[in-house]
């Protein structure tokens, strides 16, 4: 484990895998760098890249300076890029894709290219209203200290298979997932609105938008909205994949676009 500090003094923990061009891996809700699926992804990507896999604030071994804001998370990404030498490719999964887009808008030449997989903004007003109800439920559970229930409710609410959610307590990382349940509020804040298509027109770095063929229709719609907005963005619907994309299937796309 290595550490660096964000602009507000928050300690950020990260691991480095592989060699080659620098790729910063920005994970989604309920993930942390030592979670087995994240470690497996990073090791796969390491065949082509020097992968910087970090704990977003409030997760794993990173700090959690309050109050939270998206701007602080962008500063965290900048700190990781600086620790990696000052420039990097970004790969964001799920809510991490939202952060990757914002970093591409805000960090200038420090971001060389960006890849977003299944950015989970709400795609219309109906979904926005439904997501608001889920958000209120999650915040109430968190306020009452019911972290395990908040995590399970969130995962089911965003469409995670119920069987998978029921089995999660058997995973070695479940205790850590429960501990980071308060960060669900952060991910909700990132994804509770529709995609910022007007602002996305100002992206100046090469961008690739990927959605899983089996991912929810709403996420696929968001992907197409962003592709239409971002100048010269590349769109790929990845055959046979859902929201939990297989890293070995994804890697050729990452390598082909980024390298």
Residue, then its C-alpha position, 0 to 999 in steps of 0.5 A: x500500500x502507498x499513500x498520498x494526500x489530496x488538496x484538503x489533506x485527506x489521505x488516499x491509499x492506493x496500490x500499483x500493478x503492472x507496467x506501461x502507460x498509467x491507468x487510474x482505475x476509478x471504482x463504483x459504489x460499494x467497491x474498494x481497492x482490496x475487494x477481491x473483484x477489484x484486485x482481479x480487475x486491476x491485475x488483468x488491466x496490469x497486462x497492458x498498463x501501470x494500474x493505479x487502484x485507489x480507495x475513494x475517500x471514505x473507503x478502505x484505507x483512505x480518509x474521509x474529510x467532511x463535508x463531502x463534495x464531488x469537487x473533493x473527489x476530483x481533487x483526489x483523482x488529481x492527487x493520484x494522477x500527480x503521484x503517478x507522474x502528472x498525466x494518466x488515462x482514466x477508466x471509471x466504472x459505474x459512479x466512477x465513470x461519473x467522476x472520470x467524466x468530471x475529471x476530464x472536464x476539470x483537470x485539463x491535460x493531466x487526463x490524456x484519455x477517458x473511458x467510461x463504463x455504464x455511467x449510472x445517471x438517471x435517464x429521465x424524470x420518472x427514474x429520477x423520482x424513483x431514485x429519489x425515493x431510494x435515496x430517502x430510504x438509504x439516508x434514513x437507514x444510515x441515520x439509524x445506523x443500519x449499515x448492512x441493511x442500507x447496503x443491501x437495499x441500495x444494491x437491490x434498488x439499483x438492480x443487483x440480482x437478489x441472489x447475489x445480494x443475499x450471498x454478499x455476507x458470505x464474501x470476505x469483503x462484506x465487513x468492509x462493505x458495511x463499514x463504507x455504507x455511509x459513502x453510498x450517500x456520495x454515490x447517490x449525490x453523483x448519480x441522482x441527476x440526468x447526464x450533464x449533456x450540455x457540459x459534456x460538449x466541452x470535453x476536449x480529451x478523447x473519450x470512449x463510452x462503453x455499455x454492457x449489452x445486458x446492462x439496464x436500458x436506462x444505462x444504455x440510454x445514458x451512454x448514447x446521450x453522452x456519446x452524442x454530446x461529447x465531441x467525437x466520443x466512441x460508443x461501444x455496446x459490449x456483447x454479453x456483458x452486464x454492469x459487472x463487466x468481465x475485465x478480460x473481455x474489457x481489456x482489448x477495448x481499453x488497450x485498443x482505445x487508450x494505447 
